[in-house]
Amino acid sequence: MEKNKNLKPRVILSKIAEMQTINEDGSVSFSGFEYHEIMAVLHNMVDFSKCAHDIEQHSVVHTAVSNVAKLGDLTESLVIEEVNKQIRTNLNKREEKYFLLTSISIKKPYPFSRLEIDGCTIRILTFHYPKKYINRQNALRHLEHDIEASPTSYAKVIVAVHSKSEKGAATKALNALDVARSVLCLFANSSMEIIGDPINPINNVRLGGAHTIHSKNGKAHEACCWFEPNFKKANTFKPNNINTFKSNTKWFLKQLNKSNYSNILKSSLLRFVRALDEKDKNIALLRLWGALEELACPDGANYDLVIRRVSFLFLERDYHKQVLEHLREYRNSNVHAGDESDKAKSHCFQLQFFYYELILFHIKNATYFTSLEEANNFLDLPSNIKALENKKKLIEKAIKFVTPPDEIS
């Protein structure tokens, strides 16, 4: 259950036990304003396996705690046992087909009409949603946020997905759509902006204000509506050369699927695109650095390693090292959300450039490296030709040294 030795689930379970009440009908209830907060803490302590990513994990933990509470003491071992039981029950559920309805800020002609990513089928519609989704508006009324769910200028999108739950379907569909959107943004985003709205996100291809999940018959699940907390209506994007744009995005996605560590690349791409959806550029910078770090130093926050590996990609390494050092200093500074917004925006564009070059390095070498570790070992090589030649001599000598005499030609 524990993800690290400092997490103490028994302390949290003890606190939950103080809040429980066994009702006359045998059911259990929990009182106190802190309950949901405490349950969120407990959920983060549960180390769910990858096979359980498609189930409603919060529901699993809540049900497990409630079931154990009915029987007596909320002990760690009993809760773990019940969590595993609930996971097995949920995994035995049959997958259903769901449809996520949303929109993105692009104009015709679209870069694609249909796309397959991670088992999800993404379709950009020419016109409006089919009539069977008519009750989408009723579902959206339950949202307590006054936002434009699907701006009229945005392209309507439907993502078909198989999942064991509505929430699992939404997560899977939005992840697939955001992977596609990240690739569009890599080629669509401006490289710099001198004049513009300071709270306008950098991404040119953004999602509509809200998303709904529907069953095969078109019925909306009203309890499963999502809104974009950073929503700000975007100008719809249209590339200058649609054929080049299509060619670039198609090539990128094809290479992405060929990579032996495509799951890591996709995870980083999700961080990238969601970082630049942020209106606050200081937050965007922090999140974008995390996307860079996931590729350049996945084992921990080693800023020196990140800077050395990323600067290896350039001929003017010393210059780019200095720019990255500067970005690191700003990233580590304590800047108020509204302070130095213009400077933060400029830094985001700089960091976007470095991220673009790094992800492009991995995509171009998708079939060469067998793992991210191997790719980073390459980036750790000396940038000096003489040092590389000396290293080559040592490696050749080591190969001869370990080769049995009867195998030497």
C-alpha positions as CSV (number, residue, x, y, z in Angstrom):
1,M,0.0,0.0,0.0
2,E,2.8,2.5,0.9
3,K,4.6,4.1,-1.9
4,N,7.6,5.1,0.3
5,K,8.7,4.5,3.9
6,N,7.6,7.9,5.1
7,L,3.9,7.3,4.3
8,K,1.9,5.9,7.3
9,P,-1.5,4.6,6.2
10,R,-2.4,3.5,9.7
11,V,-2.3,7.1,10.9
12,I,-4.8,8.1,8.2
13,L,-7.0,5.1,8.9
14,S,-7.0,5.9,12.6
15,K,-8.3,9.4,11.8
16,I,-11.0,8.0,9.5
17,A,-12.1,5.6,12.3
18,E,-12.8,8.5,14.5
19,M,-15.3,9.8,12.0
20,Q,-17.2,6.6,11.3
21,T,-20.7,5.8,12.5
22,I,-22.4,2.4,12.1
23,N,-26.1,3.0,11.3
24,E,-29.0,0.9,12.5
25,D,-29.3,-0.8,9.1
26,G,-25.7,-1.9,9.2
27,S,-24.4,0.8,6.8
28,V,-21.5,3.0,7.7
29,S,-21.3,6.8,7.3
30,F,-18.5,9.3,8.0
31,S,-18.9,12.7,9.4
32,G,-16.6,15.8,9.4
33,F,-15.5,18.3,6.8
34,E,-12.1,16.7,6.6
35,Y,-13.3,13.3,5.4
36,H,-12.9,13.8,1.7
37,E,-9.5,15.5,2.1
38,I,-8.3,12.6,4.3
39,M,-9.7,10.0,1.8
40,A,-7.7,11.8,-1.0
41,V,-4.6,11.4,1.1
42,L,-5.3,7.7,1.6
43,H,-5.9,7.2,-2.1
44,N,-2.5,8.7,-2.9
45,M,-0.9,6.1,-0.6
46,V,-2.3,3.2,-2.5
47,D,0.1,2.0,-5.2
48,F,-2.3,0.8,-7.9
49,S,-0.8,-1.5,-10.5
50,K,-0.9,-0.5,-14.2
51,C,-3.7,-3.0,-14.9
52,A,-5.9,-0.9,-12.6
53,H,-5.6,2.4,-14.4
54,D,-9.0,1.9,-16.1
55,I,-11.1,1.6,-13.0
56,E,-12.5,4.3,-10.7
57,Q,-9.7,4.2,-8.1
58,H,-11.3,6.7,-5.6
59,S,-14.5,4.6,-5.6
60,V,-12.4,1.4,-4.9
61,V,-10.7,3.0,-1.9
62,H,-13.9,4.4,-0.5
63,T,-15.8,1.1,-0.9
64,A,-12.9,-0.8,0.7
65,V,-12.8,1.5,3.7
66,S,-16.6,1.4,4.1
67,N,-16.7,-2.4,3.9
68,V,-13.9,-2.9,6.5
69,A,-15.4,-0.3,8.8
70,K,-18.6,-2.3,9.0
71,L,-16.7,-5.3,10.2
72,G,-14.7,-3.7,12.9
73,D,-11.2,-2.2,13.1
74,L,-9.8,-0.2,10.2
75,T,-6.4,-2.0,10.1
76,E,-4.0,-1.5,7.2
77,S,-3.9,-5.2,6.3
78,L,-7.7,-5.6,6.1
79,V,-8.0,-2.4,4.0
80,I,-5.3,-3.7,1.6
81,E,-7.0,-7.0,1.3
82,E,-10.4,-5.3,0.6
83,V,-8.8,-2.9,-1.9
84,N,-7.4,-5.9,-3.8
85,K,-10.8,-7.6,-3.7
86,Q,-12.5,-4.5,-5.1
87,I,-9.8,-4.2,-7.8
88,R,-10.5,-7.8,-8.9
89,T,-14.2,-7.1,-8.9
90,N,-13.8,-4.1,-11.1
91,L,-11.3,-5.7,-13.4
92,N,-13.8,-8.5,-14.0
93,K,-16.4,-6.0,-15.3
94,R,-16.9,-6.1,-19.1
95,E,-15.6,-3.2,-21.1
96,E,-18.2,-0.9,-22.6
97,K,-17.9,1.5,-25.5
98,Y,-18.1,5.1,-24.6
99,F,-17.8,8.4,-26.6
100,L,-16.2,11.6,-25.4
101,L,-17.6,14.7,-27.0
102,T,-15.5,17.9,-27.0
103,S,-14.0,20.4,-29.4
104,I,-10.6,21.9,-30.4
105,S,-9.6,25.3,-31.8
106,I,-8.7,24.4,-35.4
107,K,-10.1,25.5,-38.8
108,K,-10.8,23.6,-42.0
109,P,-9.1,21.9,-43.7
110,Y,-8.3,19.8,-40.7
111,P,-4.9,18.1,-40.3
112,F,-6.7,14.7,-40.0
113,S,-10.3,13.5,-39.9
114,R,-9.7,10.2,-38.1
115,L,-6.8,9.1,-35.9
116,E,-6.1,6.0,-33.8
117,I,-4.1,6.6,-30.6
118,D,-3.7,4.0,-27.8
119,G,-6.9,2.2,-28.6
120,C,-9.0,5.4,-29.0
121,T,-10.5,6.6,-32.3
122,I,-10.4,10.4,-32.6
123,R,-12.8,11.9,-35.2
124,I,-13.0,15.6,-36.2
125,L,-16.5,16.3,-37.5
126,T,-17.2,18.3,-40.5
127,F,-20.3,19.9,-39.0
128,H,-22.2,19.3,-35.7
129,Y,-22.6,16.3,-33.4
130,P,-25.0,13.6,-34.5
131,K,-28.6,14.0,-33.2
132,K,-28.3,11.0,-30.8
133,Y,-26.2,13.2,-28.6
134,I,-28.9,15.8,-28.2
135,N,-29.0,15.6,-24.4
136,R,-25.4,16.8,-24.1
137,Q,-26.7,20.3,-23.3
138,N,-28.7,18.9,-20.4
139,A,-25.7,17.2,-19.0
140,L,-23.6,20.4,-19.3
141,R,-26.2,22.4,-17.2
142,H,-25.0,20.4,-14.2
143,L,-21.6,22.1,-14.4
144,E,-21.3,25.0,-11.9
145,H,-19.1,26.9,-14.2
146,D,-20.2,29.6,-16.7
147,I,-17.9,28.6,-19.6
148,E,-18.4,28.1,-23.3
149,A,-18.4,24.3,-23.7
150,S,-17.9,24.2,-27.5
151,P,-17.3,27.6,-29.1
152,T,-19.0,27.8,-32.5
153,S,-15.6,28.4,-34.3
154,Y,-14.1,25.3,-32.8
155,A,-14.1,21.9,-34.6
156,K,-16.3,19.3,-32.9
157,V,-14.5,16.1,-31.8
158,I,-15.7,12.6,-30.9
159,V,-13.3,10.1,-29.2
160,A,-14.5,6.5,-29.2
161,V,-13.0,4.4,-26.4
162,H,-13.5,1.1,-24.6
163,S,-13.4,1.1,-20.8
164,K,-14.8,-0.4,-17.6
165,S,-16.1,2.9,-16.3
166,E,-17.2,6.3,-17.4
167,K,-14.4,8.1,-15.6
168,G,-11.9,5.6,-16.9
169,A,-13.2,6.2,-20.4
170,A,-12.9,10.0,-20.0
171,T,-9.3,9.8,-18.8
172,K,-8.2,7.5,-21.5
173,A,-10.0,9.5,-24.3
174,L,-8.6,12.9,-23.0
175,N,-5.1,11.5,-22.8
176,A,-5.3,10.2,-26.4
177,L,-6.7,13.5,-27.6
178,D,-4.0,15.5,-25.8
179,V,-1.3,13.3,-27.2
180,A,-2.6,14.3,-30.7
181,R,-3.0,17.9,-29.6
182,S,0.6,18.0,-28.3
183,V,1.9,17.0,-31.7
184,L,-0.3,19.7,-33.4
185,C,1.0,22.3,-30.9
186,L,4.6,21.4,-31.5
187,F,4.2,22.5,-35.1
188,A,1.4,25.1,-34.6
189,N,2.7,27.2,-31.6
190,S,4.5,30.5,-32.2
191,S,8.2,30.4,-31.4
192,M,8.0,33.8,-29.8
193,E,5.4,36.6,-29.2
194,I,6.3,40.2,-28.6
195,I,2.8,41.6,-28.3
196,G,-0.2,39.8,-27.1
197,D,-2.6,39.0,-24.3
198,P,-0.5,38.3,-21.2
199,I,-3.0,35.7,-19.9
200,N,-3.5,34.0,-23.2
201,P,-2.1,30.4,-23.1
202,I,0.8,29.7,-25.5
203,N,-0.9,26.7,-27.1
204,N,-2.6,27.5,-30.4
205,V,-4.6,24.3,-30.4
206,R,-6.7,24.1,-27.3
207,L,-9.7,22.2,-26.0
208,G,-13.3,23.6,-25.7
209,G,-14.6,24.5,-22.3
210,A,-16.2,21.2,-21.3
211,H,-16.3,17.5,-22.2
212,T,-19.1,14.9,-21.9
213,I,-19.1,11.1,-21.8
214,H,-21.9,9.2,-23.7
215,S,-23.0,5.6,-24.0
216,K,-23.4,3.8,-27.4
217,N,-27.0,5.0,-27.6
218,G,-25.9,8.6,-27.2
219,K,-27.1,9.1,-23.6
220,A,-24.9,11.5,-21.6
221,H,-23.6,10.5,-18.2
222,E,-24.6,13.6,-16.3
223,A,-22.3,12.8,-13.4
224,C,-19.3,12.6,-15.7
225,C,-18.9,16.1,-17.2
226,W,-15.5,17.8,-17.2
227,F,-14.6,21.4,-17.6
228,E,-11.3,23.1,-18.4
229,P,-10.1,25.1,-15.4
230,N,-7.8,27.1,-17.7
231,F,-10.3,27.7,-20.4
232,K,-9.9,30.9,-22.4
233,K,-11.3,31.0,-25.9
234,A,-8.6,30.7,-28.5
235,N,-8.4,32.0,-32.0
236,T,-9.0,29.0,-34.3
237,F,-5.7,27.8,-35.8
238,K,-5.1,27.3,-39.5
239,P,-1.6,26.4,-40.7
240,N,0.0,28.4,-43.5
241,N,0.7,25.3,-45.5
242,I,-1.8,22.5,-44.6
243,N,0.0,19.8,-46.7
244,T,3.4,20.4,-44.9
245,F,1.5,20.5,-41.5
246,K,-0.3,17.2,-42.3
247,S,3.0,15.6,-43.4
248,N,4.9,16.7,-40.3
249,T,2.2,15.6,-37.8
250,K,1.7,12.2,-39.6
251,W,5.4,11.5,-39.6
252,F,5.8,12.5,-35.9
253,L,2.9,10.2,-34.8
254,K,4.3,7.3,-36.9
255,Q,7.7,7.7,-35.4
256,L,6.2,8.0,-31.9
257,N,4.5,4.6,-32.3
258,K,7.8,3.0,-33.5
259,S,9.7,4.1,-30.3
260,N,10.6,1.4,-27.8
261,Y,9.8,3.9,-25.0
262,S,6.8,5.6,-26.6
263,N,4.9,5.4,-23.3
264,I,7.5,7.7,-21.7
265,L,7.5,10.1,-24.7
266,K,3.7,10.3,-24.6
267,S,3.7,11.0,-20.9
268,S,6.1,13.9,-21.5
269,L,4.1,15.2,-24.4
270,L,1.0,15.3,-22.1
271,R,3.0,17.3,-19.6
272,F,4.2,19.6,-22.4
273,V,0.7,20.4,-23.9
274,R,-1.0,20.8,-20.5
275,A,1.8,23.1,-19.3
276,L,1.3,25.5,-22.2
277,D,-2.5,25.4,-21.7
278,E,-1.8,27.4,-18.5
279,K,-2.7,31.1,-18.4
280,D,-0.2,31.8,-15.6
281,K,3.2,31.7,-17.4
282,N,5.1,31.1,-14.2
283,I,3.1,27.9,-13.6
284,A,3.5,27.0,-17.2
285,L,7.2,27.3,-16.9
286,L,7.4,25.0,-13.9
287,R,5.2,22.4,-15.6
288,L,7.1,22.6,-18.9
289,W,10.4,22.1,-17.1
290,G,8.9,18.9,-15.7
291,A,8.1,17.7,-19.2
292,L,11.8,18.4,-20.2
293,E,13.0,16.7,-17.0
294,E,11.0,13.5,-17.6
295,L,13.0,12.9,-20.8
296,A,16.4,14.3,-19.8
297,C,16.6,13.1,-16.2
298,P,13.7,10.7,-15.3
299,D,15.4,9.4,-12.2
300,G,15.3,12.7,-10.2
301,A,15.7,16.4,-10.3
302,N,19.3,16.8,-11.4
303,Y,19.4,20.2,-13.1
304,D,23.0,19.9,-14.1
305,L,22.3,16.6,-15.9
306,V,19.2,18.1,-17.7
307,I,21.3,21.1,-18.9
308,R,24.2,19.0,-20.0
309,R,22.1,16.5,-22.0
310,V,19.9,19.1,-23.7
311,S,22.8,21.4,-24.6
312,F,24.5,18.3,-26.2
313,L,22.0,18.7,-29.1
314,F,23.5,22.0,-30.2
315,L,26.7,23.0,-31.9
316,E,26.8,26.2,-29.8
317,R,26.7,24.2,-26.6
318,D,28.2,26.8,-24.3
319,Y,25.7,29.4,-25.4
320,H,22.7,27.1,-24.9
321,K,24.1,26.0,-21.6
322,Q,24.0,29.6,-20.4
323,V,20.4,30.1,-21.6
324,L,19.3,26.8,-19.8
325,E,21.2,27.9,-16.7
326,H,19.3,31.2,-16.8
327,L,16.0,29.3,-17.2
328,R,16.9,27.1,-14.3
329,E,17.6,30.1,-12.1
330,Y,14.2,31.6,-13.0
331,R,12.4,28.3,-12.5
332,N,13.8,28.1,-9.0
333,S,13.0,31.7,-8.1
334,N,9.9,32.5,-6.0
335,V,7.9,34.7,-8.4
336,H,4.4,35.9,-7.6
337,A,1.7,34.7,-10.0
338,G,1.0,38.2,-11.4
339,D,4.6,39.4,-11.2
340,E,7.0,39.6,-14.2
341,S,4.3,37.9,-16.4
342,D,6.0,39.3,-19.6
343,K,9.3,37.9,-18.6
344,A,7.8,34.5,-17.7
345,K,6.1,34.3,-21.1
346,S,9.3,35.0,-22.9
347,H,11.0,32.2,-20.8
348,C,8.2,29.8,-21.7
349,F,8.9,30.3,-25.4
350,Q,12.6,29.7,-24.7
351,L,11.9,26.5,-22.8
352,Q,9.4,25.4,-25.5
353,F,12.3,25.7,-28.0
354,F,14.5,23.4,-26.0
355,Y,11.7,20.9,-25.4
356,Y,11.0,20.8,-29.2
357,E,14.6,20.0,-30.0
358,L,14.8,17.3,-27.3
359,I,11.5,15.5,-28.3
360,L,12.5,15.8,-32.0
361,F,15.8,14.1,-31.2
362,H,13.9,11.2,-29.7
363,I,11.4,11.0,-32.5
364,K,14.1,11.1,-35.2
365,N,15.9,8.3,-33.5
366,A,12.8,6.3,-32.6
367,T,14.1,3.0,-34.1
368,Y,17.8,3.5,-33.0
369,F,17.7,3.6,-29.2
370,T,16.3,0.6,-27.4
371,S,15.4,2.6,-24.2
372,L,15.4,6.2,-22.8
373,E,18.4,5.2,-20.7
374,E,20.3,4.3,-23.8
375,A,19.4,7.6,-25.5
376,N,20.5,9.5,-22.4
377,N,23.8,7.6,-22.3
378,F,24.3,8.9,-25.9
379,L,23.6,12.5,-24.7
380,D,26.2,12.0,-21.9
381,L,29.0,11.4,-24.4
382,P,31.7,14.1,-24.6
383,S,31.0,16.9,-27.1
384,N,34.7,17.2,-27.9
385,I,35.8,15.2,-31.0
386,K,39.2,14.4,-29.6
387,A,37.6,13.2,-26.3
388,L,35.3,11.0,-28.4
389,E,38.1,9.5,-30.4
390,N,40.0,8.7,-27.2
391,K,36.9,7.1,-25.8
392,K,36.5,5.1,-29.0
393,K,40.1,3.8,-28.7
394,L,39.5,2.7,-25.1
395,I,36.3,0.9,-26.1
396,E,38.1,-0.9,-29.0
397,K,40.9,-1.9,-26.6
398,A,38.3,-3.1,-24.1
399,I,36.6,-5.2,-26.7
400,K,39.9,-6.9,-27.7
401,F,40.7,-7.4,-24.0
402,V,37.5,-9.3,-23.2
403,T,37.4,-11.3,-26.5
404,P,38.7,-14.9,-26.1
405,P,41.9,-15.5,-28.1
406,D,40.3,-18.1,-30.4
407,E,37.7,-15.5,-31.5
408,I,40.2,-12.8,-32.5
409,S,40.4,-12.7,-36.3
